[in-house]
Amino acid sequence: MTQRPVQRPIALPPLAALSVPLLSWNDASPHSDAFGDVYFSREDGRAETEHVFLGANHLPERFATWQHTRAFVIGETGFGTGLNMLCAWACFEQHAPANARLHLLSTEMFPLDRDSLTRALSAWPSLARYAQQLCDLWPEAVSGIHRLHLSERVTLDLHFGDTTERLTLLAGLVDAWFLDGFAPSKNPDMWQPALFEAMAARSRPGATFATFTCAGIVKRGLKAAGFHWKKVPGFGRKREMLAGSIDTPPSDTRRQSTPWFTSPAAKPANHVVVIGAGIAGCSVAAALAKRGLKVTVIERDAPGAGGSGNRQGALYVKLAAETNPQSRFYFTGLLYSQRWLSQLVSSTPLEIPLWQPCGVVQLALSDKEAARQQRFMAGHPLPETVVSAQREALSELSGVPVSADHGLFYPQAGWVQPKRLCERLLEHANITLYEGEASALHQEGSQWQVEMASGNSVSADHVVVANATLANRFAQTAELPLQQVRGQVSELPLPKGVKAPKRVVCAGGYVSPPLEGILTFGASFVPNDATHHVTTDDHQRNIDELRLALPAWVAELEASGLALSADALGGRAAVRAASPDKSPYAGPVPNAAAWQRDYAVLRKDASKAPNINGEHYAGLWISTAHGSRGLASAPLCAEVIASSVCDDPLPLELPLVDHLHPGRRIITALVRAQ
């Protein structure tokens, strides 16, 4: 068995807001003041895009003959106004078969703000429908990956940050490249050998490229990276441009330090079984169904019957003062869930929406917590539309008297009706709900058999285990450490006219704005307790937390004659699953025995990595250990799994994908055993 030195893992860049470009305008045509260049041709930008990027990559013909179940993937260096991506989307709709899917990914260091984007795209009325959807979903200018679901068949991943850095972190492969951006003479920092090397490493065999420039630095860089290029007729006054392909991309060297996390080979997927119908299971079922797969969801009780069954659940996160992978994941999950929920609600308007983006106020109840919040804000300069530090306005924001002197405000966060959300997610025509209890899993050839407690079985190409604390009951998942955590919420009827929070307010616990006259607050946190009955002790814990967080408001309630008595409260208790490191498990299920055998050398020398890829159970996946933050983690984890099943690019940087890997605790245990 060969070994290789363990290299330093790929580092994530700091989380930060990105600079908005300074622009000059000629009607709807923007000009970059910093780079001294235009975003698109003033003659006919759409015609240029169709000639340079669509035509030279032969996209109409390739779309028309696309028969793969995975998405066709286009990568772009420089999103700009999005004109290229919208033209590709329109071309795809015109030419591709009805069951084909398109995945767009584009990098951008200086994202336009929404108003500038809207103005620039107004130059193309024929693209108005596409532009409106893009502008409606346009994210804040924060570094990282922002996944946008443009339609049922088209996904756009915006990779905000330095182009080469973004492609180095990309977990996915590309079929066609739009090598765009400001001209090499205007933006030489981008057009470097490292860019072309990253493109080559993220290409599928036979991937094509097209670019408007014939600059020598581009030709040399492409050739050195392994691309074949040729000059072809340019657009308008540009006599020539470049187009070409790469036959055999280089191997991915990023796994030299972490061979255990090497992704399993793609496996055909037509039918997937999801075990569990909480937020984790329902969100992954919806993500798979949207991709055209048939999904059977197995649930022992009813959708949202477990930890996802409360009247209200808060969408918020508590981010670390210093950036770490867990905090980065939850931040990305928060932003994704906000967009995902808003799209879901807009597609099915209800009298009482299942998602209310009322905002979340996070109070600092101690000097230590106030200092932590201040360090977080100093180290993470983020837009106020994402999070802001607050002092004097806390009471006004909350809608009730606040005694704390410091707090954070997340204006786009809010609360959800979890059970209704689960039910809504299962309404897709490709999803079937199967009532029963899954008791065992085994493989028969390429198929998985899910054995039911009733004696029946269900067959599928892939299985996703998403049944919370029961997720490690199967032989294949038994080595995944899970902790049971009891949580109880309390419910208090509020008389009409009584002052109540207008936003979610959280500290040690949380309290939501009342729903149908009922105030929900909590939740207790009792590790290693699997009981489900409601207790007065937990009610009293919740009352004490509420009194600690909002003492003046609780005093007002009691002065009005409303008694906060543990004996008089309603409520609900459930058991959540947590991992030892408090991050979810989301990804392929490792063969624990094989990992313990193949990587046993780590017990003696953690600096050596055996030259062996991690062995996984082909077609077996897991999403669990979401704890009390499942609304911020489960939808994004669902995208990680659905993208993996369908061999699409992932919505997280490679280090964050690794952070969620279900096998991480096996490696940690081996290393610590030395």
C-alpha positions as CSV (number, residue, x, y, z in Angstrom):
1,M,0.0,0.0,0.0
2,T,1.5,3.3,-1.0
3,Q,1.3,6.4,1.2
4,R,1.6,10.1,0.5
5,P,2.2,13.0,2.8
6,V,-1.0,14.7,3.9
7,Q,-1.1,18.1,2.3
8,R,-2.7,21.1,3.8
9,P,-6.5,21.1,2.9
10,I,-7.8,23.7,0.5
11,A,-8.5,26.9,2.5
12,L,-11.7,28.9,2.2
13,P,-11.4,32.6,1.6
14,P,-12.8,35.0,4.2
15,L,-16.5,35.6,4.3
16,A,-17.1,39.2,3.2
17,A,-19.2,41.6,1.2
18,L,-17.9,42.3,-2.3
19,S,-17.4,45.7,-3.8
20,V,-20.2,46.9,-6.1
21,P,-18.6,48.2,-9.4
22,L,-18.5,51.9,-10.3
23,L,-20.4,52.3,-13.5
24,S,-21.1,54.9,-16.2
25,W,-24.1,54.5,-18.4
26,N,-25.0,55.0,-22.0
27,D,-28.8,54.5,-21.7
28,A,-29.0,50.8,-20.6
29,S,-25.4,50.0,-21.5
30,P,-23.1,50.0,-18.5
31,H,-19.3,50.8,-18.6
32,S,-16.9,49.8,-15.9
33,D,-15.0,52.8,-14.6
34,A,-12.4,50.6,-12.8
35,F,-11.6,48.5,-15.9
36,G,-12.3,51.1,-18.6
37,D,-14.4,48.5,-20.6
38,V,-18.0,47.8,-21.6
39,Y,-20.0,44.9,-20.3
40,F,-21.5,44.1,-23.7
41,S,-21.3,45.4,-27.3
42,R,-23.2,48.6,-27.9
43,E,-23.8,47.4,-31.5
44,D,-25.8,44.2,-30.5
45,G,-24.7,42.5,-27.4
46,R,-27.2,39.6,-27.7
47,A,-26.1,38.9,-31.3
48,E,-22.5,38.9,-30.1
49,T,-23.2,36.5,-27.3
50,E,-25.0,34.1,-29.6
51,H,-22.1,34.2,-32.1
52,V,-19.2,34.0,-29.7
53,F,-20.5,31.8,-26.9
54,L,-23.5,29.9,-28.1
55,G,-22.5,29.4,-31.7
56,A,-18.8,28.6,-31.2
57,N,-19.7,26.1,-28.4
58,H,-22.3,24.6,-30.8
59,L,-24.9,24.8,-28.1
60,P,-28.1,24.7,-30.3
61,E,-27.0,21.4,-31.8
62,R,-25.7,20.0,-28.4
63,F,-28.9,21.0,-26.6
64,A,-31.1,19.4,-29.3
65,T,-29.3,16.0,-29.0
66,W,-28.8,16.0,-25.2
67,Q,-30.0,12.6,-23.8
68,H,-28.1,12.4,-20.5
69,T,-30.1,12.4,-17.2
70,R,-27.5,14.8,-15.7
71,A,-27.7,18.5,-16.5
72,F,-25.7,20.1,-19.3
73,V,-23.2,22.3,-17.5
74,I,-22.0,25.7,-18.7
75,G,-19.2,27.5,-16.8
76,E,-18.5,31.2,-17.2
77,T,-15.7,33.4,-16.1
78,G,-17.3,36.7,-15.4
79,F,-21.1,37.0,-14.9
80,G,-21.3,40.7,-15.6
81,T,-24.9,41.6,-16.5
82,G,-25.9,38.0,-17.0
83,L,-26.6,38.5,-20.7
84,N,-24.6,35.3,-21.7
85,M,-26.4,33.1,-19.1
86,L,-29.8,34.4,-20.1
87,C,-29.1,33.8,-23.8
88,A,-28.0,30.3,-23.0
89,W,-31.2,29.7,-21.0
90,A,-33.3,31.0,-23.9
91,C,-31.4,28.8,-26.3
92,F,-31.8,25.8,-24.1
93,E,-35.6,26.3,-23.9
94,Q,-35.8,26.6,-27.7
95,H,-33.7,23.5,-28.6
96,A,-33.4,21.0,-25.7
97,P,-35.8,18.0,-25.2
98,A,-38.5,18.5,-22.6
99,N,-36.8,16.3,-20.0
100,A,-33.3,17.9,-20.3
101,R,-31.8,20.1,-17.6
102,L,-29.3,23.0,-17.8
103,H,-26.9,24.0,-15.0
104,L,-25.2,27.4,-15.3
105,L,-22.3,28.4,-13.1
106,S,-20.6,31.8,-13.3
107,T,-18.0,33.6,-11.3
108,E,-18.1,37.3,-10.5
109,M,-15.7,39.4,-8.4
110,F,-17.7,42.7,-8.6
111,P,-21.5,41.8,-8.7
112,L,-23.9,44.5,-9.9
113,D,-26.6,45.6,-7.5
114,R,-30.1,44.6,-8.3
115,D,-31.1,48.0,-9.7
116,S,-28.1,48.2,-12.0
117,L,-28.7,44.6,-13.2
118,T,-32.3,45.4,-13.9
119,R,-31.3,48.5,-15.9
120,A,-28.7,46.7,-17.9
121,L,-31.0,43.9,-18.9
122,S,-33.8,46.2,-19.9
123,A,-31.8,46.7,-23.1
124,W,-33.1,43.3,-24.3
125,P,-37.0,43.2,-24.2
126,S,-36.9,39.8,-25.8
127,L,-35.2,38.5,-22.6
128,A,-37.5,40.2,-20.2
129,R,-39.1,37.0,-18.8
130,Y,-35.7,35.5,-18.1
131,A,-34.3,38.8,-16.7
132,Q,-37.2,39.3,-14.4
133,Q,-36.7,35.9,-12.8
134,L,-33.0,36.5,-12.4
135,C,-33.5,39.9,-10.8
136,D,-36.2,38.6,-8.4
137,L,-33.7,36.0,-7.1
138,W,-30.6,38.2,-7.2
139,P,-28.5,37.6,-4.1
140,E,-26.6,40.0,-1.9
141,A,-23.0,40.7,-2.9
142,V,-21.4,38.3,-0.4
143,S,-18.6,35.9,-1.2
144,G,-19.5,32.3,-1.8
145,I,-21.9,30.2,-3.8
146,H,-25.5,31.4,-4.3
147,R,-27.8,28.8,-5.9
148,L,-30.7,30.1,-7.8
149,H,-33.5,27.9,-9.2
150,L,-34.4,29.9,-12.4
151,S,-37.0,27.3,-13.5
152,E,-37.9,23.7,-12.9
153,R,-35.2,22.7,-15.4
154,V,-32.6,25.5,-15.1
155,T,-30.3,26.2,-12.1
156,L,-27.7,29.0,-11.8
157,D,-24.9,28.9,-9.3
158,L,-23.3,32.3,-8.8
159,H,-19.8,32.0,-7.5
160,F,-19.0,35.4,-6.0
161,G,-15.3,36.0,-5.6
162,D,-12.0,35.8,-7.5
163,T,-12.5,33.6,-10.6
164,T,-9.5,31.4,-10.3
165,E,-10.1,30.9,-6.6
166,R,-13.8,30.1,-7.2
167,L,-12.9,27.5,-9.9
168,T,-10.3,25.9,-7.6
169,L,-13.0,25.4,-5.0
170,L,-15.6,24.2,-7.4
171,A,-17.2,20.7,-6.8
172,G,-18.4,19.9,-10.3
173,L,-17.5,19.5,-13.9
174,V,-18.2,21.6,-17.0
175,D,-19.3,20.7,-20.5
176,A,-18.9,24.2,-22.2
177,W,-17.0,27.3,-21.1
178,F,-17.8,30.9,-21.7
179,L,-14.3,32.4,-21.3
180,D,-15.5,36.0,-20.8
181,G,-14.6,39.0,-18.7
182,F,-13.0,42.3,-19.4
183,A,-10.3,42.2,-22.1
184,P,-6.9,40.9,-21.0
185,S,-5.4,44.3,-21.6
186,K,-8.0,45.8,-19.2
187,N,-8.0,43.0,-16.5
188,P,-4.7,41.2,-16.7
189,D,-5.0,39.8,-13.2
190,M,-7.7,37.4,-14.3
191,W,-6.1,36.1,-17.5
192,Q,-3.3,34.1,-15.8
193,P,-2.1,30.5,-16.2
194,A,-3.8,29.5,-13.0
195,L,-7.2,30.4,-14.5
196,F,-6.7,28.1,-17.5
197,E,-5.4,25.3,-15.3
198,A,-8.4,25.5,-13.0
199,M,-10.7,25.5,-16.1
200,A,-9.0,22.4,-17.4
201,A,-9.2,20.6,-14.0
202,R,-12.9,21.3,-13.8
203,S,-13.7,20.2,-17.4
204,R,-15.4,17.0,-18.6
205,P,-13.6,15.1,-21.3
206,G,-14.4,16.8,-24.6
207,A,-15.5,20.1,-22.9
208,T,-15.5,23.0,-25.3
209,F,-14.7,26.7,-24.8
210,A,-15.2,30.0,-26.7
211,T,-13.8,33.4,-26.0
212,F,-13.9,36.8,-27.8
213,T,-10.2,37.4,-27.5
214,C,-7.2,36.1,-29.5
215,A,-4.6,37.6,-27.1
216,G,-1.3,35.7,-26.9
217,I,-1.5,35.2,-23.1
218,V,-4.8,33.5,-23.6
219,K,-3.6,31.2,-26.4
220,R,-0.5,30.2,-24.5
221,G,-2.4,29.7,-21.3
222,L,-5.0,27.5,-22.9
223,K,-2.5,25.4,-24.7
224,A,-0.4,24.9,-21.6
225,A,-3.5,23.8,-19.7
226,G,-4.3,21.1,-22.3
227,F,-6.9,22.8,-24.5
228,H,-6.8,22.7,-28.2
229,W,-7.7,26.1,-29.8
230,K,-8.3,27.5,-33.2
231,K,-9.1,30.9,-34.6
232,V,-12.6,31.3,-35.9
233,P,-14.4,34.3,-37.4
234,G,-15.2,37.0,-34.7
235,F,-18.3,39.1,-34.3
236,G,-18.8,42.5,-36.0
237,R,-15.5,44.4,-36.2
238,K,-13.6,41.7,-34.4
239,R,-12.0,39.7,-37.2
240,E,-11.1,36.6,-35.2
241,M,-11.9,34.9,-31.8
242,L,-10.9,31.6,-30.2
243,A,-12.8,28.3,-29.8
244,G,-11.6,24.8,-28.9
245,S,-11.9,21.9,-26.5
246,I,-10.0,19.7,-24.1
247,D,-9.8,15.9,-24.8
248,T,-8.4,14.6,-21.6
249,P,-8.6,16.9,-18.6
250,P,-6.0,16.5,-15.8
251,S,-6.8,14.4,-12.8
252,D,-8.1,16.2,-9.7
253,T,-5.1,16.6,-7.4
254,R,-7.2,18.2,-4.6
255,R,-7.8,14.7,-3.2
256,Q,-4.2,13.9,-2.4
257,S,-4.6,15.0,1.2
258,T,-8.2,13.6,1.6
259,P,-8.5,10.5,-0.5
260,W,-11.3,9.2,1.8
261,F,-13.6,12.0,0.6
262,T,-13.3,11.1,-3.1
263,S,-16.8,11.1,-4.5
264,P,-18.2,7.7,-5.5
265,A,-18.7,7.0,-9.2
266,A,-22.0,8.2,-10.7
267,K,-24.7,5.6,-10.6
268,P,-27.9,5.6,-12.8
269,A,-30.9,7.1,-11.0
270,N,-34.5,6.7,-12.0
271,H,-36.2,5.8,-8.7
272,V,-35.0,7.0,-5.2
273,V,-36.4,6.0,-1.8
274,V,-36.2,8.6,0.9
275,I,-36.6,7.3,4.5
276,G,-38.2,9.9,6.7
277,A,-40.7,12.7,6.0
278,G,-39.4,15.5,8.2
279,I,-37.8,18.7,6.8
280,A,-34.6,16.7,5.8
281,G,-36.5,14.0,4.0
282,C,-39.1,16.1,2.4
283,S,-36.6,18.7,1.1
284,V,-34.4,16.0,-0.5
285,A,-37.4,14.3,-2.0
286,A,-38.5,17.7,-3.5
287,A,-35.0,18.3,-4.9
288,L,-34.9,14.9,-6.5
289,A,-38.4,15.1,-7.9
290,K,-37.7,18.5,-9.5
291,R,-34.8,16.8,-11.4
292,G,-37.3,14.4,-12.9
293,L,-36.7,11.4,-10.7
294,K,-39.4,9.2,-9.2
295,V,-39.3,9.4,-5.4
296,T,-40.9,7.2,-2.8
297,V,-40.9,8.7,0.7
298,I,-41.2,6.1,3.5
299,E,-42.6,7.5,6.7
300,R,-43.6,5.6,9.9
301,D,-46.0,8.2,11.2
302,A,-46.9,11.3,9.1
303,P,-45.1,14.1,7.4
304,G,-43.6,16.4,10.0
305,A,-44.5,14.0,12.8
306,G,-41.1,14.2,14.6
307,G,-38.9,17.2,15.2
308,S,-40.4,19.0,12.2
309,G,-43.9,19.0,13.6
310,N,-44.0,22.2,15.7
311,R,-46.5,25.0,14.9
312,Q,-43.7,27.4,14.2
313,G,-40.0,27.0,13.7
314,A,-37.4,29.8,13.5
315,L,-35.0,30.2,10.6
316,Y,-31.9,31.7,12.1
317,V,-28.3,30.8,12.8
318,K,-25.7,31.7,15.4
319,L,-22.5,32.4,13.5
320,A,-19.0,32.0,15.0
321,A,-17.0,35.1,15.7
322,E,-14.1,33.7,13.7
323,T,-14.9,32.0,10.4
324,N,-14.9,28.2,10.4
325,P,-16.4,25.7,8.0
326,Q,-19.4,25.0,10.2
327,S,-20.2,28.7,10.4
328,R,-19.7,29.2,6.7
329,F,-22.0,26.3,5.9
330,Y,-24.8,27.6,8.1
331,F,-24.4,31.1,6.7
332,T,-24.7,29.7,3.1
333,G,-27.7,27.6,4.3
334,L,-29.4,30.6,5.8
335,L,-29.2,32.6,2.5
336,Y,-30.3,29.6,0.5
337,S,-33.3,28.8,2.7
338,Q,-34.5,32.4,2.5
339,R,-34.6,32.2,-1.3
340,W,-35.9,28.7,-1.4
341,L,-38.8,29.4,1.0
342,S,-39.7,32.7,-0.8
343,Q,-39.9,30.9,-4.1
344,L,-42.0,28.1,-2.6
345,V,-44.4,30.5,-1.1
346,S,-44.7,32.6,-4.2
347,S,-45.6,29.6,-6.3
348,T,-48.5,28.6,-3.9
349,P,-50.0,31.6,-2.2
350,L,-51.9,30.8,1.0
351,E,-54.1,32.8,3.3
352,I,-51.5,32.3,6.1
353,P,-48.2,31.8,4.3
354,L,-46.1,28.9,5.6
355,W,-43.1,31.2,5.5
356,Q,-42.9,34.7,7.1
357,P,-39.7,36.6,6.5
358,C,-40.3,39.0,9.4
359,G,-36.7,39.2,10.5
360,V,-34.8,37.8,13.5
361,V,-33.4,39.8,16.4
362,Q,-30.5,38.0,18.1
363,L,-30.0,39.5,21.6
364,A,-26.7,39.6,23.5
365,L,-27.6,39.0,27.2
366,S,-24.1,39.2,28.6
367,D,-21.0,41.2,28.1
368,K,-19.3,38.1,26.7
369,E,-21.9,37.6,24.1
370,A,-21.9,41.3,23.2
371,A,-18.2,41.1,22.7
372,R,-18.6,38.0,20.5
373,Q,-21.1,39.7,18.3
374,Q,-18.9,42.7,18.0
375,R,-15.9,40.5,16.9
376,F,-18.2,38.8,14.4
377,M,-19.3,42.0,12.8
378,A,-15.7,43.4,12.8
379,G,-14.4,40.3,11.1
380,H,-17.2,39.9,8.6
381,P,-18.1,43.1,6.9
382,L,-21.5,42.0,5.5
383,P,-24.3,44.1,3.9
384,E,-27.0,45.4,6.3
385,T,-29.6,43.6,4.2
386,V,-28.0,40.4,5.5
387,V,-27.1,41.3,9.1
388,S,-26.5,44.4,11.1
389,A,-25.4,45.3,14.7
390,Q,-28.1,47.0,16.6
391,R,-28.3,48.9,19.9
392,E,-30.9,51.7,20.3
393,A,-33.4,50.2,17.8
394,L,-33.7,46.7,19.4
395,S,-37.1,47.5,21.1
396,E,-38.5,49.1,17.9
397,L,-37.3,46.2,15.8
398,S,-38.7,43.5,18.2
399,G,-42.0,45.2,18.8
400,V,-41.7,44.6,22.5
401,P,-39.5,46.2,25.2
402,V,-35.9,44.9,25.1
403,S,-33.5,45.4,28.0
404,A,-30.4,44.1,26.2
405,D,-28.0,46.7,25.0
406,H,-26.6,44.8,22.0
407,G,-28.0,42.6,19.3
408,L,-27.8,41.5,15.7
409,F,-30.6,41.9,13.2
410,Y,-31.1,39.4,10.3
411,P,-33.8,41.2,8.2
412,Q,-34.5,38.4,5.7
413,A,-34.8,35.6,8.3
414,G,-38.1,34.7,10.0
415,W,-40.3,31.7,10.9
416,V,-41.9,28.8,9.2
417,Q,-44.8,26.4,9.8
418,P,-42.7,23.2,9.6
419,K,-45.4,20.6,9.3
420,R,-47.2,22.5,6.6
421,L,-43.9,22.9,4.8
422,C,-43.3,19.1,4.8
423,E,-46.8,18.5,3.4
424,R,-46.2,21.2,0.7
425,L,-42.9,19.7,-0.4
426,L,-44.5,16.3,-0.9
427,E,-47.1,17.6,-3.3
428,H,-44.9,17.1,-6.4
429,A,-46.3,14.7,-9.0
430,N,-43.1,12.6,-8.9
431,I,-43.4,11.9,-5.2
432,T,-45.3,9.0,-3.6
433,L,-45.8,8.7,0.2
434,Y,-45.4,5.2,1.5
435,E,-46.7,4.7,5.1
436,G,-44.6,2.2,7.1
437,E,-41.4,1.6,9.0
438,A,-38.1,0.8,7.2
439,S,-36.3,-1.8,9.2
440,A,-33.3,-2.9,7.0
441,L,-31.4,-2.2,3.8
442,H,-29.6,-4.6,1.5
443,Q,-28.3,-4.6,-2.1
444,E,-29.3,-6.9,-4.8
445,G,-27.2,-6.3,-7.8
446,S,-27.4,-2.6,-8.7
447,Q,-30.7,-2.2,-6.7
448,W,-31.3,-1.4,-3.1
449,Q,-34.0,-3.3,-1.2
450,V,-35.7,-1.4,1.7
451,E,-37.1,-4.0,4.0
452,M,-40.3,-2.9,5.8
453,A,-41.3,-3.9,9.3
454,S,-44.6,-5.2,7.7
455,G,-42.6,-7.8,5.7
456,N,-42.9,-5.9,2.4
457,S,-39.9,-4.4,0.6
458,V,-39.4,-1.4,-1.8
459,S,-36.8,-1.5,-4.5
460,A,-34.8,1.6,-5.7
461,D,-31.7,2.7,-7.5
462,H,-30.7,5.0,-4.6
463,V,-31.7,5.4,-1.0
464,V,-31.5,8.5,1.1
465,V,-31.7,7.9,4.9
466,A,-33.2,11.0,6.5
467,N,-35.0,9.7,9.6
468,A,-33.3,11.8,12.3
469,T,-32.4,9.8,15.4
470,L,-33.2,6.5,13.7
471,A,-30.8,7.1,10.8
472,N,-28.1,4.9,12.3
473,R,-30.4,1.9,12.9
474,F,-29.3,0.2,9.7
475,A,-26.2,-2.0,9.4
476,Q,-24.7,0.4,6.8
477,T,-25.1,3.5,9.0
478,A,-24.5,2.0,12.4
479,E,-21.1,3.6,12.8
480,L,-22.4,7.1,12.5
481,P,-22.5,8.7,16.0
482,L,-25.8,10.4,16.7
483,Q,-26.9,12.1,19.9
484,Q,-30.6,12.3,20.9
485,V,-31.6,15.7,22.1
486,R,-35.0,16.4,23.5
487,G,-36.6,19.7,22.8
488,Q,-39.9,21.1,24.0
489,V,-41.8,24.3,22.9
490,S,-44.4,26.0,25.0
491,E,-47.6,27.6,23.7
492,L,-49.5,30.4,25.3
493,P,-52.8,31.8,24.0
494,L,-52.6,35.6,23.9
495,P,-55.7,37.8,24.3
496,K,-56.5,40.2,21.6
497,G,-54.7,43.6,21.9
498,V,-51.8,42.3,23.9
499,K,-48.5,43.5,22.7
500,A,-46.4,40.7,21.1
501,P,-43.1,40.4,19.2
502,K,-43.4,41.3,15.5
503,R,-40.1,39.5,14.7
504,V,-38.5,36.4,16.0
505,V,-36.5,37.3,19.1
506,C,-33.8,34.8,20.2
507,A,-31.1,34.5,22.8
508,G,-30.8,31.3,24.8
509,G,-34.2,30.3,23.3
510,Y,-36.5,32.0,20.9
511,V,-40.0,33.5,20.7
512,S,-41.9,33.9,17.5
513,P,-44.7,36.4,16.5
514,P,-48.0,34.8,17.5
515,L,-49.7,32.5,15.0
516,E,-53.5,32.5,15.1
517,G,-53.4,34.0,18.6
518,I,-50.9,31.4,20.0
519,L,-47.4,32.5,21.2
520,T,-44.8,29.8,20.7
521,F,-41.5,30.0,22.6
522,G,-38.7,27.7,23.7
523,A,-37.2,25.4,23.0
524,S,-35.6,23.3,25.8
525,F,-32.4,21.5,25.0
526,V,-31.9,18.2,26.9
527,P,-29.1,16.0,25.5
528,N,-29.4,12.2,25.8
529,D,-33.1,12.3,26.5
530,A,-35.4,10.5,24.1
531,T,-38.7,11.1,25.8
532,H,-41.6,12.7,24.0
533,H,-44.1,13.7,26.7
534,V,-44.6,17.3,27.6
535,T,-43.3,18.2,31.1
536,T,-43.9,21.1,33.4
537,D,-40.1,21.2,34.1
538,D,-39.4,22.0,30.4
539,H,-42.2,24.6,30.4
540,Q,-40.6,26.2,33.4
541,R,-37.2,26.2,31.6
542,N,-38.8,28.0,28.6
543,I,-40.5,30.5,30.9
544,D,-37.2,31.2,32.6
545,E,-35.5,31.7,29.3
546,L,-38.2,34.0,28.0
547,R,-38.0,36.1,31.2
548,L,-34.3,36.3,30.9
549,A,-34.4,37.5,27.3
550,L,-37.4,39.9,27.5
551,P,-37.9,40.7,31.2
552,A,-39.7,44.0,30.7
553,W,-42.2,42.5,28.2
554,V,-42.9,39.5,30.5
555,A,-43.5,41.9,33.4
556,E,-46.0,43.8,31.2
557,L,-47.8,40.5,30.4
558,E,-48.0,39.6,34.0
559,A,-49.2,43.1,35.0
560,S,-52.0,42.7,32.5
561,G,-53.2,39.7,34.3
562,L,-51.7,37.0,32.0
563,A,-50.1,34.4,34.2
564,L,-47.1,32.6,32.9
565,S,-47.6,29.3,34.7
566,A,-46.0,26.0,33.6
567,D,-49.1,24.1,34.5
568,A,-51.3,26.2,32.2
569,L,-49.1,26.1,29.0
570,G,-49.7,23.9,26.0
571,G,-46.8,22.6,24.0
572,R,-45.1,19.8,22.2
573,A,-41.9,17.8,22.7
574,A,-39.8,16.0,20.1
575,V,-36.4,14.4,19.9
576,R,-33.8,15.8,17.5
577,A,-30.6,14.2,16.2
578,A,-27.2,15.9,16.6
579,S,-23.7,14.9,15.6
580,P,-20.7,15.2,18.0
581,D,-19.4,18.2,16.2
582,K,-22.9,19.8,15.7
583,S,-22.7,19.8,11.9
584,P,-25.1,17.7,9.8
585,Y,-24.2,14.5,8.0
586,A,-25.0,15.0,4.3
587,G,-23.5,12.9,1.5
588,P,-22.6,9.3,0.6
589,V,-22.6,6.7,3.3
590,P,-19.1,5.3,3.8
591,N,-18.3,1.6,4.3
592,A,-17.0,2.1,7.9
593,A,-15.2,-1.2,8.1
594,A,-13.3,-0.5,4.9
595,W,-12.3,3.0,6.0
596,Q,-11.1,1.6,9.4
597,R,-9.0,-1.0,7.5
598,D,-7.7,1.2,4.7
599,Y,-6.8,4.2,6.8
600,A,-5.6,2.4,9.9
601,V,-2.2,3.9,9.4
602,L,-3.6,7.3,10.6
603,R,-3.7,5.9,14.1
604,K,0.1,5.8,14.1
605,D,0.9,8.7,11.7
606,A,-1.7,11.2,10.9
607,S,0.7,12.9,8.4
608,K,0.4,10.1,5.9
609,A,-2.6,9.4,3.7
610,P,-2.9,6.0,2.0
611,N,-3.3,6.2,-1.7
612,I,-6.8,4.6,-1.6
613,N,-10.0,6.3,-2.4
614,G,-12.8,6.1,0.2
615,E,-15.1,3.1,-0.3
616,H,-18.8,4.0,-0.1
617,Y,-22.1,2.0,-0.4
618,A,-23.0,2.8,-4.0
619,G,-26.3,4.7,-4.2
620,L,-26.7,5.1,-0.4
621,W,-26.9,8.6,1.0
622,I,-27.8,10.2,4.3
623,S,-29.1,13.6,5.6
624,T,-29.4,13.8,9.3
625,A,-28.1,15.4,12.5
626,H,-29.7,18.8,11.7
627,G,-30.4,19.4,15.4
628,S,-32.4,22.5,16.1
629,R,-31.2,24.4,13.0
630,G,-32.7,22.1,10.3
631,L,-34.5,25.0,8.5
632,A,-31.1,26.5,7.8
633,S,-29.3,23.3,6.9
634,A,-31.7,20.7,5.5
635,P,-32.7,22.4,2.3
636,L,-29.1,23.1,1.3
637,C,-28.1,19.5,2.3
638,A,-30.9,18.3,0.1
639,E,-29.3,20.1,-2.9
640,V,-25.9,18.6,-2.0
641,I,-27.4,15.1,-2.1
642,A,-29.7,15.6,-5.2
643,S,-26.8,17.2,-7.1
644,S,-24.6,14.3,-6.2
645,V,-27.2,11.7,-7.2
646,C,-27.7,13.4,-10.5
647,D,-24.0,14.1,-11.1
648,D,-24.5,17.9,-11.2
649,P,-22.2,20.6,-9.7
650,L,-22.6,21.0,-5.9
651,P,-23.9,24.1,-4.2
652,L,-21.0,24.3,-1.8
653,E,-17.2,24.7,-2.1
654,L,-15.3,21.5,-1.9
655,P,-14.0,22.1,1.7
656,L,-17.6,22.6,2.9
657,V,-18.8,19.4,1.0
658,D,-16.1,17.6,2.9
659,H,-17.1,19.2,6.2
660,L,-20.6,17.6,5.8
661,H,-19.3,14.2,4.7
662,P,-20.7,11.4,6.9
663,G,-17.3,9.7,7.1
664,R,-15.6,12.6,8.8
665,R,-16.0,11.2,12.3
666,I,-14.3,7.9,11.2
667,I,-11.2,9.8,10.2
668,T,-11.3,11.9,13.3
669,A,-11.5,8.8,15.5
670,L,-8.6,7.2,13.7
671,V,-6.4,10.3,14.0
672,R,-7.2,10.8,17.7
673,A,-6.4,7.2,18.4
674,Q,-2.7,7.8,17.8
